[in-house]
Amino acid sequence: MEHNILIIGGNGLVGRTISRILQARNPQVSVYTGGRKGGKTSKDLKIDVTDPETFKAITDLKIDLIILSVNDKEDHILRFAIENRIDYLDITKPTPALMKAYAIAGKKEVKSRIVFSSGWMGGIVPGLVNAVSDQGSNIKETSLFVYYSVKDLAGESSAHFMAENVAVPFHRYQNDRPVSIRHFLNTETFDFSFGIGKRQAYNFDVPDLYILNHVERVPNVSVKMTYNSKFITWLLGSFQYLRIFNILSLKERKMIFGSSGNGDLSVFEIVVKDQTGSKKISLQSTKGQAELTALSAVIHTEELMRNPHENKVYFSHQLHEPLALMAQLNAYETVNINVTP
């Protein structure tokens, strides 16, 4: 079956990477790129998420699936996809925006597959959690630890989110209740795999906090992160403790979080506790976050193309059998996954 897929934000770092991986693995698929300025070829479309008048090309070209990899604050593309019965995969939304979009979709009559894939690294964490738990809904606690290298090649969206929200409280979950916390506080020592060793990790907000608690019903959920530079990790914690972020301008905060290197590895680890004990999933992406996020989006896309999932709203991990998702990730040449008791 022929598929026409549109990547909105396709000129950005993650969008370009999705296009490369998707086209290499699925040469029969027609991949279009949408951006505010259009482009030089017939597959480069002028799609501005703030201007619904530019969406006409989507229906003219009979697009089957929209992959959204750019911030759409007003959810114009989500509404358009639902109204026009087009499959939709969103990898962009921070927690507050995800909750808003999920509520919008929940109030609509949905006649396509609407998939929210905004969790850490393309929404794969809950699927990995379920892959290692023998108890399913009896998971008692999940902790995600993120190792981020300042040398990694990074796009603008995550940096801008941190700049805008670093001084804004968010929630982790304890005994099924939200606990208000702030970024870069509440240090915890974690022994990272892949030769990284012990690091101080601090509070960090990703949508998996909400997804694991509200969708997977895990009563205790936390996420913490550390930078490859111990000094930067300490400095950000000090800034938060002294409330310096509160007095810095948005422009100044963007300068702090907006740096990007030329590429480096990315690591995250998940500790899952259920009635059988504790297990740890360790994942390393040797080509960094953009590659892993894009790969995850491609795996979700291939699942939508391959299997006739019913028309409704999903979180991306719900498309997959958990062990199959983990196997697909681990089969990719730059991804390594280890599971330890």
Phi, psi and omega per residue, in radians:
M1 nan 2.354 3.137
E2 -1.333 2.439 3.129
H3 -2.221 2.379 3.032
N4 -1.975 2.021 -3.056
I5 -2.071 2.325 3.130
L6 -1.970 2.196 3.048
I7 -1.808 1.885 3.110
I8 -1.546 2.205 -2.916
G9 1.565 0.362 -3.044
G10 -1.219 -0.181 3.093
N11 -1.603 -0.105 3.089
G12 -1.407 3.052 -3.074
L13 -1.020 -0.927 -3.108
V14 -1.215 -0.697 3.128
G15 -1.038 -0.781 3.111
R16 -1.113 -0.639 -3.125
T17 -1.232 -0.688 3.050
I18 -1.018 -0.829 -3.115
S19 -1.029 -0.784 -3.125
R20 -1.081 -0.849 -3.092
I21 -1.204 -0.757 -3.113
L22 -1.076 -0.805 -3.104
Q23 -1.200 -0.643 3.129
A24 -1.147 -0.651 -3.100
R25 -1.522 -0.360 -3.059
N26 -2.396 1.223 -3.058
P27 -1.112 -0.293 3.141
Q28 -1.387 -0.175 -3.072
V29 -1.541 2.412 3.039
S30 -1.537 2.038 -3.093
V31 -1.913 2.128 3.109
Y32 -1.887 2.648 3.126
T33 -2.022 2.276 3.103
G34 -1.993 2.308 3.110
G35 -2.668 2.929 -3.078
R36 -1.113 -0.481 -3.059
K37 -1.856 -0.015 -3.095
G38 1.236 -2.593 -3.112
G39 -3.007 -2.914 -2.993
K40 -1.615 -0.301 -3.081
T41 -1.955 2.994 -3.137
S42 -1.210 -0.243 3.124
K43 -1.716 0.070 3.041
D44 -1.800 1.882 -3.015
L45 -1.834 2.552 3.023
K46 -1.493 1.790 3.119
I47 -2.234 1.973 3.120
D48 -1.903 2.005 -3.051
V49 -1.106 -0.313 3.111
T50 -1.540 -0.081 -3.062
D51 -2.292 1.606 -3.126
P52 -1.016 -0.312 3.096
E53 -1.091 -0.416 -3.130
T54 -1.471 -0.009 -3.052
F55 -1.444 -0.140 -3.054
K56 -0.997 -0.595 -3.129
A57 -1.073 -0.447 -3.109
I58 -1.135 -0.794 3.122
T59 -1.348 -0.598 3.128
D60 -1.040 -0.652 -3.101
L61 -1.590 0.047 3.117
K62 0.948 0.921 3.109
I63 -1.164 2.300 -3.137
D64 -1.548 -0.603 -3.042
L65 -2.487 2.316 3.025
I66 -1.844 2.187 2.984
I67 -1.814 2.046 -3.094
L68 -1.708 2.016 3.129
S69 -2.198 0.541 3.073
V70 -2.438 2.670 -3.088
N71 -1.208 2.144 3.107
D72 -2.102 1.453 -2.977
K73 -1.074 -0.544 -3.113
E74 -1.666 0.032 3.110
D75 1.019 0.618 3.110
H76 -1.107 -0.719 -3.096
I77 -1.209 -0.694 3.082
L78 -1.015 -0.857 -3.133
R79 -1.095 -0.709 -3.140
F80 -1.117 -0.752 -3.139
A81 -1.091 -0.751 3.131
I82 -1.138 -0.793 -3.108
E83 -1.127 -0.535 -3.081
N84 -1.851 0.202 3.039
R85 0.993 0.811 3.134
I86 -1.916 2.357 3.068
D87 -1.086 2.582 -2.977
Y88 -2.483 2.284 3.105
L89 -2.284 2.046 -3.042
D90 -1.987 2.105 -3.128
I91 -1.944 0.244 -2.873
T92 -1.856 -0.330 -2.765
K93 -1.515 2.232 2.918
P94 -1.205 2.970 -2.969
T95 -0.931 -0.898 -3.104
P96 -1.069 -0.708 3.137
A97 -1.199 -0.625 3.096
L98 -1.114 -0.789 3.135
M99 -1.062 -0.704 3.114
K100 -1.127 -0.830 -3.115
A101 -1.148 -0.683 3.122
Y102 -1.092 -0.665 3.099
A103 -1.167 -0.707 3.108
I104 -1.054 -0.857 -3.119
A105 -1.113 -0.598 -3.129
G106 -1.168 -0.353 -3.136
K107 -1.647 -0.070 -3.082
K108 -1.768 2.729 2.950
E109 -1.448 1.929 -3.003
V110 -1.728 2.157 3.116
K111 -2.152 0.551 3.011
S112 -2.613 3.137 3.111
R113 -1.615 1.995 3.131
I114 -1.863 1.996 -2.975
V115 -2.122 2.138 3.053
F116 -1.707 2.074 -3.051
S117 -2.197 0.703 -2.984
S118 -1.648 0.106 3.077
G119 -1.228 3.134 -3.069
W120 -1.020 2.231 3.117
M121 0.973 0.890 3.059
G122 1.391 0.376 2.997
G123 1.370 0.476 -3.059
I124 -1.633 -0.220 -3.031
V125 -1.065 -0.876 -3.139
P126 -1.046 -0.605 3.096
G127 -1.126 -0.709 3.098
L128 -1.182 -0.660 3.076
V129 -1.012 -0.839 -3.120
N130 -1.189 -0.453 -3.126
A131 -1.203 -0.464 -3.076
V132 -1.862 -0.052 -3.123
S133 -1.703 2.259 3.075
D134 -1.478 -0.117 -2.980
Q135 -1.889 -0.083 3.129
G136 1.009 -1.998 -3.068
S137 -1.236 -0.085 -3.133
N138 -1.601 0.287 3.040
I139 -1.119 2.270 -3.092
K140 -1.643 -0.585 -3.042
E141 -2.709 2.437 3.039
T142 -2.329 2.256 3.112
S143 -2.179 2.217 3.101
L144 -1.875 2.256 3.100
F145 -2.085 2.191 -3.048
V146 -1.969 2.305 3.017
Y147 -1.900 2.071 -3.082
Y148 -2.069 2.229 3.120
S149 -1.687 2.263 3.084
V150 -1.207 -0.189 3.082
K151 -1.520 -0.128 -3.124
D152 -1.204 2.604 3.071
L153 -1.356 2.073 -3.013
A154 -2.231 2.568 3.048
G155 -1.501 -3.129 -3.057
E156 -1.384 -0.533 -2.903
S157 -1.097 -0.800 -3.110
S158 -1.177 -0.655 3.112
A159 -1.128 -0.730 3.133
H160 -1.164 -0.650 3.097
F161 -1.077 -0.795 3.139
M162 -1.102 -0.721 3.138
A163 -1.075 -0.702 -3.090
E164 -1.339 -0.474 -2.954
N165 -2.085 0.034 -3.050
V166 -1.068 -0.505 -3.132
A167 -1.689 0.069 -3.091
V168 -1.721 2.209 3.100
P169 -1.086 2.661 3.029
F170 -2.427 -3.001 -3.023
H171 -2.160 2.379 2.757
R172 -1.808 3.123 -3.076
Y173 -2.217 2.306 3.124
Q174 -2.338 2.133 -3.083
N175 0.925 0.718 3.082
D176 1.183 0.342 3.110
R177 -2.172 2.468 3.123
P178 -1.238 2.415 3.088
V179 -2.105 2.106 -3.087
S180 -1.280 2.236 3.139
I181 -2.462 3.027 3.091
R182 -2.242 2.714 3.119
H183 -0.995 2.563 2.955
F184 1.110 0.493 2.995
L185 -2.126 3.097 3.072
N186 1.012 1.109 -3.093
T187 -1.080 2.530 3.084
E188 -2.479 2.335 3.114
T189 -1.424 2.230 3.124
F190 -2.324 2.384 -3.126
D191 -1.631 1.719 -3.103
F192 -1.317 2.600 3.114
S193 -1.424 -2.993 3.078
F194 1.019 0.588 3.049
G195 1.376 0.116 -3.104
I196 -1.338 -0.805 3.096
G197 1.537 -2.890 -3.034
K198 -1.305 2.315 3.122
R199 -2.428 2.685 3.012
Q200 -1.478 2.135 -3.117
A201 -1.965 2.530 -3.031
Y202 -2.165 2.827 3.124
N203 -0.878 2.461 -3.123
F204 -2.640 2.409 -3.074
D205 -1.759 2.088 2.967
V206 -2.356 2.739 -3.084
P207 -1.067 -0.302 3.140
D208 -1.075 -0.457 3.048
L209 -0.991 -0.862 3.136
Y210 -1.204 -0.810 -3.044
I211 -1.122 -0.804 -3.111
L212 -1.147 -0.618 -3.141
N213 -1.395 -0.882 -3.003
H214 -1.430 -0.524 -3.088
V215 -1.748 -0.842 -3.120
E216 -1.567 -0.113 3.053
R217 1.066 0.664 3.013
V218 -1.458 2.123 -3.005
P219 -1.291 -0.452 -3.108
N220 -2.176 1.998 -3.083
V221 -2.379 2.306 3.059
S222 -2.484 2.688 3.080
V223 -2.354 2.301 3.091
K224 -2.393 2.671 -3.100
M225 -2.396 2.776 3.039
T226 -2.438 2.662 3.052
Y227 -1.630 2.766 3.068
N228 -1.112 -0.446 3.057
S229 -1.603 2.020 3.111
K230 -1.108 -0.574 3.137
F231 -1.150 -0.779 3.133
I232 -1.108 -0.723 3.108
T233 -1.026 -0.832 3.120
W234 -1.102 -0.722 -3.088
L235 -1.113 -0.772 3.129
L236 -1.125 -0.677 3.071
G237 -1.088 -0.700 3.119
S238 -1.157 -0.742 3.100
F239 -1.022 -0.722 -3.114
Q240 -1.248 -0.754 -3.133
Y241 -1.048 -0.694 -3.133
L242 -1.512 0.008 3.134
R243 1.036 0.607 3.098
I244 -1.221 -0.587 3.115
F245 -1.014 -0.545 -3.099
N246 -1.148 -0.445 -3.079
I247 -1.805 -0.120 3.092
L248 -1.409 2.584 3.077
S249 -1.299 2.847 3.102
L250 -1.037 -0.707 3.130
K251 -1.061 -0.737 3.138
E252 -1.174 -0.683 3.108
R253 -1.165 -0.638 3.089
K254 -1.114 -0.591 3.106
M255 -1.155 -0.613 -3.138
I256 -1.196 -0.770 -3.025
F257 -1.689 -0.073 -2.985
G258 -1.553 0.036 -3.111
S259 -1.258 2.599 3.127
S260 -2.518 2.419 3.113
G261 -1.642 -2.817 -3.120
N262 -1.750 0.035 3.116
G263 2.253 2.416 3.112
D264 -2.870 2.997 -3.131
L265 -1.273 2.783 3.061
S266 -2.239 2.456 -3.134
V267 -2.368 2.410 2.872
F268 -2.462 2.701 -3.102
E269 -2.366 2.498 -3.106
I270 -2.143 2.192 3.051
V271 -1.815 2.124 -3.082
V272 -2.033 2.201 3.107
K273 -2.052 2.186 3.041
D274 -2.353 -2.897 -3.054
Q275 -1.194 -0.271 3.137
T276 -1.586 -0.167 -3.125
G277 2.271 -2.581 -3.050
S278 -2.162 2.434 3.063
K279 -2.330 2.666 3.128
K280 -2.193 2.271 3.018
I281 -1.842 2.179 3.130
S282 -2.019 2.205 -3.124
L283 -2.183 2.307 3.087
Q284 -2.149 2.275 3.002
S285 -1.964 1.909 -3.048
T286 -1.241 -0.284 3.095
K287 -1.794 0.129 2.976
G288 1.656 -3.073 -3.011
Q289 -1.189 -0.738 -3.087
A290 -1.057 -0.746 3.139
E291 -1.111 -0.752 -3.110
L292 -1.220 -0.730 3.097
T293 -1.070 -0.773 3.136
A294 -1.139 -0.752 3.098
L295 -1.021 -0.776 3.132
S296 -1.046 -0.768 3.117
A297 -1.071 -0.675 3.122
V298 -1.177 -0.727 3.111
I299 -1.074 -0.717 3.086
H300 -1.126 -0.725 3.130
T301 -1.076 -0.794 3.132
E302 -1.097 -0.625 3.095
E303 -1.143 -0.715 3.101
L304 -1.133 -0.665 3.126
M305 -1.246 -0.599 -2.982
R306 -1.455 -0.642 -3.001
N307 -2.132 2.489 -3.077
P308 -1.445 1.110 3.078
H309 -1.051 2.468 -3.092
E310 -1.178 2.773 -3.117
N311 -1.308 1.924 3.080
K312 -2.995 -3.053 -3.135
V313 -1.634 2.336 -3.132
Y314 -2.260 2.700 2.671
F315 -1.628 2.555 -2.887
S316 -1.027 -0.595 -3.121
H317 -1.143 -0.370 -3.132
Q318 -1.273 -0.194 3.090
L319 -1.323 -0.361 -2.894
H320 -1.997 2.675 2.845
E321 -1.357 2.193 -2.944
P322 -0.940 -0.788 -3.118
L323 -1.152 -0.596 3.110
A324 -1.180 -0.677 3.088
L325 -1.078 -0.823 -3.136
M326 -1.082 -0.696 -3.140
A327 -1.140 -0.694 3.124
Q328 -1.136 -0.720 3.097
L329 -1.117 -0.797 -3.067
N330 -1.203 -0.379 -3.140
A331 -1.349 -0.280 -3.125
Y332 -1.274 2.432 -2.932
E333 -1.129 -0.401 -3.110
T334 -1.848 0.203 -3.133
V335 -2.026 2.323 3.073
N336 -2.202 2.257 3.131
I337 -2.176 2.268 3.049
N338 -2.145 2.489 3.058
V339 -2.118 2.201 -3.141
T340 -2.273 2.574 3.105
P341 -1.112 nan nan
